[in-house]
Amino acid sequence: MTDHRVPRPRSDHHSRDVATVLNHAAHDLAQRFGACFSTETIREVLHESYDMLAITARVHTFLPLLATRFAGERLASIAKNRGAIVTTTPEVLFVCVHNAGRSQMAAALLHHHAAGRVTVRSAGSAPAETINPAVHATMAEVGIDLSQEFPKPLTDEAVQAADVVITVGCGDACPVYPGKRYLNWELADPAGRNVDEVRPIRDDIDRRVRALLDELAPVP
């Protein structure tokens, strides 16, 4: 199989400590994806993922860890798009502008209710630095912890890998591919709202997510 190639990232600004951590991360990713990609390609995707997240990151302490998770998602999508990974599990991608509110809630709720029956991703056309604190608090009320989640940039491979792409306020930023199912959910924006105001948005998303799950992966 021919490797997916990406432009070599401008990683000359990485500190020695960051480079060391990323080297270890590349080794770990190679254990998962070595049958699909060369070590060089895995390293390039990882470093590019780091650079993409660094654009909006305020604190870089955990950035190598987040970049490793992001790179893992990207490599899985690329492998699926090339046919190296075959799965019958439907994949849903939620997209909004900042990936800090609506798309995060939708992805978390679908992941929670699906319990493995659906693969779920989320992304933003212009990702924010952090997830909306009111969204964190509102989701915690229903037992869903978003503390390990983070805004991620929208990538072409994520759209290609998805079976259903659901936009929740990103306009025309999402690329369109033949054969994909596209939905647009008109949802109020939680930005600038308090917990009491975000709660109805969460509940609206929850109803939509449950209906989607019943359609994509009904319980036998």
C-alpha positions as CSV (number, residue, x, y, z in Angstrom):
1,M,0.0,0.0,0.0
2,T,1.2,3.5,-0.8
3,D,1.6,5.7,2.2
4,H,-0.5,8.8,2.6
5,R,1.9,11.7,2.5
6,V,1.6,15.0,4.2
7,P,3.7,18.1,3.8
8,R,6.6,18.1,6.2
9,P,5.7,20.3,9.1
10,R,7.7,23.3,10.2
11,S,8.8,21.7,13.5
12,D,12.2,23.4,13.9
13,H,10.7,25.5,16.8
14,H,10.0,22.3,18.9
15,S,12.1,22.2,22.0
16,R,14.3,19.2,22.7
17,D,11.9,18.0,25.4
18,V,9.0,18.2,23.0
19,A,10.9,16.4,20.3
20,T,11.8,13.6,22.7
21,V,8.2,13.2,23.8
22,L,7.0,13.2,20.2
23,N,9.6,10.6,19.2
24,H,8.2,8.3,22.0
25,A,4.7,9.0,20.8
26,A,5.6,8.2,17.2
27,H,7.0,4.8,18.4
28,D,3.7,4.1,20.2
29,L,1.6,5.1,17.2
30,A,3.8,2.8,15.0
31,Q,2.7,-0.1,17.2
32,R,-0.9,0.6,16.2
33,F,-0.5,1.8,12.6
34,G,2.8,0.2,11.4
35,A,1.0,-2.2,9.1
36,C,-0.6,0.8,7.3
37,F,2.1,3.5,7.3
38,S,5.8,3.9,7.3
39,T,7.5,5.3,10.5
40,E,8.3,8.4,8.6
41,T,4.7,9.0,7.6
42,I,3.5,8.4,11.2
43,R,6.1,10.9,12.4
44,E,5.1,13.5,9.9
45,V,1.4,13.2,10.7
46,L,2.2,13.5,14.4
47,H,4.4,16.6,14.1
48,E,1.9,18.2,11.7
49,S,-0.9,17.5,14.3
50,Y,1.2,19.1,17.0
51,D,1.7,22.2,14.8
52,M,-2.0,22.4,14.0
53,L,-3.0,22.3,17.7
54,A,-0.2,24.7,18.7
55,I,-1.8,27.5,16.7
56,T,-4.6,28.0,19.3
57,A,-3.1,26.4,22.4
58,R,-2.5,28.8,25.3
59,V,-0.6,26.2,27.4
60,H,1.7,23.7,25.7
61,T,2.3,21.5,28.8
62,F,-0.1,18.7,27.6
63,L,0.1,19.5,23.9
64,P,2.3,16.5,22.9
65,L,-0.3,14.2,24.5
66,L,-3.2,15.9,22.8
67,A,-1.3,15.9,19.5
68,T,-0.7,12.1,19.9
69,R,-4.5,11.6,20.3
70,F,-5.3,13.8,17.4
71,A,-2.7,12.1,15.2
72,G,-4.2,8.7,16.2
73,E,-7.6,9.9,15.0
74,R,-6.2,11.2,11.8
75,L,-4.2,8.1,11.0
76,A,-7.3,5.9,11.6
77,S,-9.2,8.1,9.2
78,I,-6.5,8.0,6.6
79,A,-6.2,4.3,6.9
80,K,-10.0,3.9,6.6
81,N,-10.1,6.1,3.5
82,R,-7.4,4.0,1.8
83,G,-9.2,0.7,2.7
84,A,-6.5,-0.4,5.1
85,I,-9.0,-0.5,7.9
86,V,-12.4,-2.0,7.1
87,T,-15.3,-1.5,9.5
88,T,-19.1,-1.8,9.5
89,T,-19.5,0.6,12.4
90,P,-21.1,3.8,11.2
91,E,-19.0,6.9,11.7
92,V,-20.4,10.4,12.5
93,L,-18.6,13.7,12.4
94,F,-19.9,16.8,14.1
95,V,-18.6,20.1,12.9
96,C,-19.1,23.6,14.2
97,V,-16.9,26.7,14.0
98,H,-15.0,26.5,17.3
99,N,-15.5,22.9,18.4
100,A,-16.0,24.3,21.9
101,G,-19.7,23.9,22.4
102,R,-22.4,22.3,20.2
103,S,-20.2,19.8,18.3
104,Q,-18.5,18.7,21.6
105,M,-21.8,18.2,23.3
106,A,-23.2,16.3,20.3
107,A,-20.2,14.0,20.0
108,A,-20.1,13.3,23.7
109,L,-23.8,12.5,24.0
110,L,-23.7,10.2,20.9
111,H,-20.6,8.5,22.2
112,H,-22.3,8.0,25.6
113,H,-25.5,6.6,24.2
114,A,-24.0,4.5,21.4
115,A,-21.7,2.6,23.8
116,G,-19.5,1.5,20.9
117,R,-22.1,1.1,18.2
118,V,-21.0,4.3,16.4
119,T,-17.6,5.9,15.9
120,V,-17.9,9.6,16.8
121,R,-15.6,12.5,15.9
122,S,-15.9,16.3,16.2
123,A,-14.0,19.2,14.8
124,G,-14.1,23.0,14.2
125,S,-13.5,25.1,11.1
126,A,-11.7,27.6,13.4
127,P,-11.1,25.8,16.7
128,A,-11.1,27.7,20.0
129,E,-8.4,27.5,22.6
130,T,-10.6,25.6,25.1
131,I,-14.1,24.1,25.5
132,N,-16.8,26.5,26.9
133,P,-16.8,26.2,30.7
134,A,-20.6,26.4,30.8
135,V,-20.6,23.4,28.4
136,H,-18.3,21.5,30.7
137,A,-20.6,22.2,33.7
138,T,-23.8,21.4,31.8
139,M,-22.5,18.1,30.5
140,A,-21.2,17.2,34.0
141,E,-24.8,17.4,35.2
142,V,-25.7,14.4,33.1
143,G,-22.6,12.5,34.1
144,I,-20.4,13.2,31.0
145,D,-16.9,14.4,31.7
146,L,-15.4,16.6,29.0
147,S,-12.2,17.4,30.9
148,Q,-10.1,15.2,28.5
149,E,-11.6,16.7,25.4
150,F,-10.2,19.6,23.4
151,P,-11.0,21.6,20.3
152,K,-9.6,20.0,17.1
153,P,-9.3,21.5,13.6
154,L,-11.4,20.1,10.8
155,T,-9.4,17.9,8.5
156,D,-10.2,16.6,5.0
157,E,-9.5,13.0,6.0
158,A,-12.1,13.2,8.9
159,V,-14.8,14.3,6.5
160,Q,-13.9,11.5,4.0
161,A,-13.9,8.9,6.7
162,A,-17.4,9.8,8.0
163,D,-20.6,8.2,6.9
164,V,-22.6,11.1,8.3
165,V,-21.4,14.7,8.6
166,I,-23.5,16.9,10.8
167,T,-22.9,20.7,10.8
168,V,-24.1,22.8,13.7
169,G,-23.3,26.3,12.6
170,C,-20.1,26.2,10.5
171,G,-21.7,27.4,7.2
172,D,-20.0,26.3,4.1
173,A,-16.6,25.5,5.8
174,C,-17.1,21.7,5.5
175,P,-15.9,20.1,2.3
176,V,-18.5,18.0,0.4
177,Y,-17.8,14.6,-1.0
178,P,-20.1,12.4,-3.1
179,G,-21.7,9.6,-1.2
180,K,-21.6,11.3,2.2
181,R,-24.8,12.1,4.1
182,Y,-24.8,15.7,5.2
183,L,-27.2,17.1,7.9
184,N,-27.4,20.6,9.3
185,W,-28.8,21.0,12.8
186,E,-30.0,24.5,13.7
187,L,-28.9,24.9,17.3
188,A,-28.6,27.9,19.5
189,D,-24.9,28.9,20.2
190,P,-23.9,28.3,23.8
191,A,-21.1,31.0,23.5
192,G,-21.6,33.7,26.2
193,R,-24.4,31.8,27.9
194,N,-24.6,30.5,31.5
195,V,-25.4,27.0,32.6
196,D,-29.1,27.6,32.9
197,E,-29.1,28.9,29.3
198,V,-26.9,26.1,27.9
199,R,-29.0,23.3,29.5
200,P,-31.9,23.6,27.0
201,I,-29.4,23.4,24.1
202,R,-27.9,20.3,25.6
203,D,-31.3,18.7,25.9
204,D,-32.2,19.6,22.3
205,I,-29.0,18.0,21.1
206,D,-29.7,14.9,23.3
207,R,-33.0,14.4,21.6
208,R,-31.5,14.7,18.2
209,V,-28.7,12.4,19.0
210,R,-31.0,9.7,20.4
211,A,-33.1,9.8,17.2
212,L,-30.0,9.6,15.0
213,L,-28.7,6.6,17.0
214,D,-32.0,4.8,16.6
215,E,-31.6,5.2,12.9
216,L,-27.9,4.4,12.5
217,A,-27.5,1.6,15.0
218,P,-30.8,0.4,16.5
219,V,-30.7,-2.0,19.4
220,P,-31.8,-5.4,18.1
